[in-house]
């Protein structure tokens, strides 16, 4: 046999692929990284949905203040026609309610629903006619 042919055969037989142990180590590393990353990902999604709900509350509040400026009273029958409750916005994650105890006060609430119920840090968001937000704006997990 030719010497170069023998060397090529020897080289080819030594490079055959990965061992089972190497593959199991890679799978274990991927599992550990997933276990670390998934909770961070879900927390980020919850915070993003909460931010969308606070934006919708602010939009609704601005509409109500414009209505109050024009009519000098808040009215429960007002339909602002906002797109916040649509499925494309926050409709799957928050339900919105408008409470008007008298003609000079209003409170808008966003209550978590569906997958957003997992938001145990913040819960229901509210905004009234004076701009008071609950949970408080100073709370890092709320507004």
N, C-alpha and C positions, 0 to 999 in steps of 0.2 A: 504494500500500500504506500501511497504517497504520504510524506510527512505532513504536508499542509492539510491534506484531507483528514488525517487522524486528528490534527489539532482542531479543525472545524467541528468535527463530531464531538470531541470532548467539550468544547465551548458550548455547543448547542444543548448538550445533555445537562449541563449545570444550570442553565437559565430556564427553568421550567414553570415559574409562576410563584404565587403566594402560598404560604402554608396556612393551615386552618387556624393556628395560633395567631398569626398576623391578622387574619381577617376578623377574628373574635376581638382582638385588641382594638381594631378600628371601629367595630360595632359598639364596643363599650364606650369608647371616647365620644362617639356620636350620641349615644344615649345620655351620657352625662351632660354634654353641651345642650341637648334638647331639654333636659330636666331643669337646667339653669335658665334657659332662654324663654321657655313657654310662659312661666308666671309673669315675667317682665312684659312680654308681648300682650298678654290679656289685660294687665294693669294699664298699659298704654292705650289699648282699645277703649277701656272703660273711661279713662280720662278724656279721650278724644270725643266720645259720645257726650260726656258731661259738658265739655266746652261747647259743643253744638247746641245743647239744651240751654245753656246760659245765654248764648247768642240769640236763640229764639225768644227767651224770656225778655231780653233787652229790646228786641224788635217789637214784641207785643206791647211792652211797657211804653215804648216811644209812640206807638200807634194810639194807645189809650190816652197819653198826655196830649197828643195833638187833638184827639176827640174832645178831651176836657177843655182845652183852650178854646175850641170853637163853640161848644155847647154849655160850658160851665157846669157840667155834671158828667159823672160816669154812668153808663147805661149797660145793663147786662145783655140787652138784645143786640148789641153791636157785634157784627161779624167782620173782623178785620181782613178776612180773606188771605191770611198768611199761609205760607207753604210749610210751616214747621211740623204740622201733624201728618204730612204726607209720608208715605213709606220711604221715599227718596231722601227725606231729611231725617227727622228723629222720631217719626211715628211708631216705629217698631220698638223703640227704647224708652220713650217718655210719653206720659199722658198729661195734657195741659188743662188746667181749670182756672177760671176767672171768678173771683169772689168779690162782690160789691155790697158791703154792709149798709152803706148809705151813699148819697150822691157825691160825696167828696172824698171817698176812700175806695181803693181797689187793691187787691192782692192777686197776683198771678203765680200759680204753682206748677211745677213740673215734677211729676211723680214717676220714679223708675218703674218700668214694666218689662216683661220679657227677659232677654239676656242681661239687661242693665240692672236687674234686681241684685246682681252680685256686687253692686256699688255700695258696700256697707260703710265706706268712709264718709260719704256725703249724704246719701239718702235724698229726701225730697228737697228741691230747690224752690225758694219763694222770693218774690220781689214785689214790694208795695209801691204806692204812689210817691213816697218820700225817697225812694231809692234804697231802702233798707233791705238787705239780702240775708237770707238764712240758708244754710249755715253761714256764719259771719265771713266777711271778705278777708279777715285776717287769718282765718283757718287755712292752712296750706292745702288741705284736701278739698275744700269747698270751692267757692268762686275764685 
